[in-house]
Amino acid sequence: MIGKDFIKAGHAPTLFAAFLYFDMSFMVWVVLGALGVQISTDLSLTPAEKGFMVAVPVLAGALLRLVAGVLVDRIGPKRAGMICQLVVIGGLLAAWAIGVDTYAEVLAVGVVLGVAGSSFAVALPLASRWYPPQYQGIALGIAGAGNSGTVFASLFAPSLAAVVGWQNVLGLATLPLAAAFVVYFFCAKDSPDQPPPKSLPEYLAVLKIPDAWWFMFFYGVTFGGFVGLSSSLTIFFNSEYGLTPVIAGFFTAGCVFAGSMFRPLGGALADRIGGIRTLSIMYLAAAAALAVVSFGPASPWTALVVMIAGMGALGMGNGAVFQLVPQRFRAEIGVMTGFVGMTGGIGGFYLASSLGLAKQATGSYQAGFLAFAALALVALVGLTSIKRQWRTTWGAATATTARV
């Protein structure tokens, strides 16, 4: 875990800045989901529209992660992160000042929030490049624990909206974003171990490597499940169990907290027993939790406990994936973080939108939950089929310093 050797191995101020930037960015990335009940009530949205509304920031973030990943390799993660933060702060201030009165305008805000979601492709390379292979799991687990920002959205946004209105929440969100920007400006530092910029064909060349597609798929399930549920659970608890927006937000915050806090544990466990073994266990646990929830437990407290377990498994799975990625693609970590993060966001878009469509088409979320549980099992089968090859090729080369 965290010891003197780990602290000496990297750059702690940069690791903290990466975490805080990631944390505050994720807070606003899913804020439309946290405000979903109030927004849908004001704008009279259908279940499918609600699902699409919370899915748009996830999809925009997914696509922009690729752009951010390339930007990281071209100008460095610190400057890339500063640009992204200023875009989000400016966009939210504009939305608050002008007003958001239609469904189309809400979707436009969702696209701006997607820039916050692209922070993944900046914060992780910023931290990763400071640490040697044997500490990648815990370092990226700490930086990636910025997922916890989604807890703040679920915990505070519905309550604030009940007092000042959901549109004013968009303006208030810029205050912690500005504070994070100041910390980032003074504390973040690019590692001296920066790979030289590549041409566009060189960036795309990574897609010719089958392992890249495997990592994209694996993260599409773990992170896709995490962020898709983070965006949807407030609406789910309100719709299925009649909880008020504030109480539904508290329930969602509990689930998201588990997924966020277990991410570094997943990275640390992967450092200890290997990323493949850790990820395999997490896929099974997540699939089981999603299947149970799909059958609609009678008590909201039972559903909460099961979803906490499922989100914890997905969070640990996120940490396990990014214990493996830097070992395989250390020289291409910037662009690979962009590609892998992109498919993670696409997985979240699929889950959030499919839950809304399932609810509108069948009156139940069951089909959406079961489909994603099946996807987790497909990922487990794929991981099982590739693990021997990984352990005998690139995994063997890092065996003395890191577990695969």
WOKA-V750655 format. One record per backbone hydrogen bond with DSSP energy under -0.5 kcal/mol. CO is the residue of the C=O (numbers start at 1). NH is the residue of the N-H. Records with the same first field share a line. If there is no record, write none. Layout:
CO=NH ; NH
This chain:
1=3
3=7
4=8
5=9
6=10
11=15
12=16
13=17
14=18
15=19
16=20
17=21
18=22
19=23
20=24
21=25
22=26
23=27
24=28
25=29
26=30
28=31
30=33 ; 34
31=35
33=36
35=39
36=40
37=41
38=42
39=43
40=44 ; 45
46=50
47=51
48=52
49=53
50=54
51=55
52=56
53=57
55=59
56=60
57=61
58=62
59=63
60=64
61=65
62=66
63=66 ; 67
64=68
65=69
66=70
67=71
68=72
69=73
70=74
71=75 ; 76
72=76
76=80
77=81
78=82
79=83
80=84
81=85
82=86
83=87
84=88
85=89
86=90
87=91
88=92
89=93
90=94
91=95
92=96
93=97
94=98
95=99
99=101
102=106
103=107
104=108
105=109
106=110
107=111
108=112
109=113
110=114
111=115
112=115 ; 116
113=116 ; 117
114=118
116=119
117=120
118=121
119=122 ; 123
120=124
122=126
123=127
124=128
125=129
127=130
128=131
132=135
133=136
135=139
136=140
137=141
138=142
139=143
140=144
141=145
142=145
143=146
144=147
145=148
146=149
147=150
148=151 ; 152
149=153
150=154
151=155
152=156 ; 157
153=157 ; 158
156=160
157=161
158=162
159=163
160=163 ; 164 ; 165
161=165
165=169
166=170
167=170 ; 171
168=172
169=173
171=174
172=175 ; 176
173=177
174=178
175=179
176=180
177=181
178=182
179=183
180=184
181=185
182=186
183=187
184=188
192=194
193=195
199=203
200=204
201=205
202=206
203=206
204=207
205=208
206=209
208=210
209=212 ; 213
210=214
211=215
212=216
213=217
214=218
215=219
216=220
217=221
218=222
219=223 ; 224
221=225
222=226
223=227
224=228
225=229
226=230
227=231
228=232
229=233
232=236
233=237
234=238
235=239
236=240
237=241 ; 243
238=242
244=248
245=249
246=250
247=251
248=252
249=253
250=254
251=255
252=256
253=257
254=258
255=259
256=260
257=261
258=262
260=263 ; 264
261=265
262=266
263=267
264=268
265=269
266=270
267=271
268=272
269=273
270=274
274=278
275=279
276=280
277=281
278=282
279=283
280=284
281=285
282=286
283=287
284=288
285=289
286=290
287=291
288=292
289=293
290=294
291=295
292=295
293=296
299=303
300=304
301=305
302=306
303=307
304=308
305=309
306=310
307=311
308=312
309=313
310=314
311=315
312=316
313=317
314=318
315=319
316=320
317=321
318=322
320=323 ; 324
321=324 ; 325
324=327 ; 328
325=329
330=333
332=336
333=337
334=338
335=339
336=340
337=341
338=342
339=343
340=344
341=345
342=346
343=347
344=348
345=349
346=350
347=351
348=352
349=353
350=354
351=355
352=356
353=357
354=358
355=359
356=360
357=361
358=362 ; 363 ; 364
359=363
365=369
366=370
367=371
368=372
369=373
370=374
371=375
372=376
373=377
374=378
375=379
376=380
377=381
378=382
379=383
380=384
381=385
382=386
383=387
386=390
387=391
388=392
389=393
390=393 ; 395
393=397
394=398
395=398
396=399
398=401 ; 402
403=275
404=276
